[in-house]
């Protein structure tokens, strides 16, 4: 059950982390 849970949340967390990273990268560049 745990492995299945991680298999689903793994990519999801990675996608969220990427979105947050992009947002943080765009914040300083308000040129």
C-alpha positions as CSV (number, residue, x, y, z in Angstrom):
1,X,0.0,0.0,0.0
2,X,2.8,2.4,0.8
3,X,4.7,1.7,-2.4
4,X,1.5,2.3,-4.4
5,X,0.9,5.6,-2.5
6,X,4.4,6.8,-3.1
7,X,4.2,5.9,-6.8
8,X,1.2,8.2,-7.2
9,X,2.4,11.0,-5.0
10,X,6.0,10.9,-6.3
11,X,5.3,12.4,-9.7
12,X,2.6,14.7,-8.3
13,X,5.0,16.2,-5.7
14,X,7.6,16.6,-8.4
15,X,5.2,18.5,-10.6
16,X,4.2,20.8,-7.7
17,X,7.8,21.4,-6.8
18,X,8.5,22.3,-10.5
19,X,5.6,24.7,-10.5
20,X,6.8,26.3,-7.3
21,X,10.4,26.5,-8.6
22,X,9.2,28.2,-11.8
23,X,7.1,30.7,-9.7
24,X,10.1,31.5,-7.5
25,X,12.3,32.0,-10.6
26,X,9.8,34.3,-12.2
27,X,9.3,36.4,-9.0
28,X,12.6,38.3,-9.0
29,X,12.5,38.8,-12.8
30,X,9.8,41.5,-12.7
31,X,11.8,43.5,-15.3
